[in-house]
Amino acid sequence: MSDILVVDDEKDIRELIADILGDEGYATRTAANSDECMEAINTEPPALVILDIWLKDSRMDGIDILKTVKRDNPDIPIIIISGHGNIEIAVAAIKQGAYDYIAKPFNIDQLMVVISRAMETSRLRRENSSLRRRDLHVGEMLGNSVAFKRLKDQLDKVTKSNGRVMLTGEPGSGKESAARYIHQHSTRTAAPFVTVTSATIAPDRMEDVLFGRETPERGVEKGLLEQAHGGVIYFDEVAEMPAGTQAKILRVLTEQQFTRVGGTDKVRVDLRVISSTTRNLAAEIAAGRFRQELYDRLNVVPIAVPPLSERREDVPLLARHFIEVFNSTQGLPARALSEEAEASLQTMDWPGNIRELRNVIERVLILGEGSGPIEAREFASNAAAPEEGRIVLGGQLAALPLREARELFEREYLLSQINRFGGNISRTAAFVGMERSALHRKLKSLGVVTAGKAGGRMAQFDEGEEEAEEA
């Protein structure tokens, strides 16, 4: 649903509009009467309809089409085209749900401004609809790792409060899921959860989108803040918010009220605010790109969402969850994970975190090899799978003498297994078939300094940790 349907009984006008939109990069379809219009919409709903209010030789006029579309496809914006003598009817159409109207003969610049706004409205509606459909899964929190349990414990502590939360973490680490978890377990669960995707809203449209608008022709259009009244407003990537908007949001947080663009009346709102960012806000503040006062207001309860590199123990659980989700939502095969596939997933690097893992699982299910268990070779990207029983040697390893190559392999293998088991030496030793003390000796002989925290590529331990683990 990404094209624009132009409906007009005059061929010259519909072709003119279609040509103008084509020059601006929009895909278009055209219809000359109501039957063609409804067939086009029923075949593939468009992102936007530009509709002539009078259609000669048609079963339905523009008003009838408007009513039908708004009944069956309420998220599709409709721009009415009308002659000068039909302005009152066009205004009446807006009251019945039309997005806007353009008077004939129309000004091209005016037409493009209205279309641009309507397409953004269409995009936001589709996005919100998609998020509503995903709500069942997005707010789920799954994991058994120490890092995950620490995160969930923090989230559980803030669910019943009204404190503002700032979620930080790498892209794709699950910040939105954490925000939705807070909402779904709070006293506001029956109220809206509204996302402000700061990075995708044009700066000159941000205030209209947030605060809404008031115009004589269209009346009141509620913004996202007003739509979230009583619930949660989630500022995704808050560092992307324009400087001018930051000042106004700060005032909203202080006064719990605002004025719509073009309006004069104060609108009071009751909101819980959750924000997220992948950026270092201290650096953004120092560079003058983010307001210190706004940061202080938003950062009441800071919570760091751990990357998947600190949650390797959770990777198989998350992968199986995504298989179930894709099976129930897309009908993709509900394949199991082989033991080798689980091990491969746990030792892979995930710079895109949970989002990347989800995408990889979806790709494998779409392009996969039948309905049997997923094998490790299916996760290879762009590279040819090695022959059965063979390991592909990297250039560095292949160039070393046997003793050095064996030591390098053992070191990398053991570090991968330690990371796979979340830093648990006992479980690693059991898997690789070594006594725990023998594994420690082997790590020391390979030059692995046993000090530090588990979770990264160099997961390491000291003797104190060894004693604690035994206990």
Buried (B, 14 or more C-beta within 10 A) or exposed (E): EEBBBBBBBBEEBBBBBBEBBEEEEBEBBBBBBBEBBBEBBEEEBBBBBBBBBBBEEBEBBBBBBBBBBBEEBEBBBBBBBBBEEBEEBBBBBBEEBBBBBBBBEBEEEEBBEBBBBBBBBBBBBBEBEEBEEBBEBBBEBBBEBBBBEBBBEBBEEBBEBEEBBBBBBBEBBBBBBBBBBBBBBBEBBEBBBBBBBBEEBEEEEBBBBBBBBBEEEBEBBBBBBBBBBEBBBBBBBBBBBBEEBBEBBBEBBEEEEBBBBBBEEEBEBEBBBBBBBBBEBEEBBEEEBBBEBBBEBBBBBEBBBBBBBBBBBBBBBBBBBBBEBBBEEEEBBEBEBBEEBBBBBBBBEBEBBBBBBBEBBBEBBEEBEEEEBBBBBBBEEEEEEEEEEEEEEEEEBEEBEEEEBEBBBBBBEBBBBBBBBBBBBEBBBBEBEBEBEEBBEBBEEBEBEBEBEBBBEEBBBEEEBBEEBEE
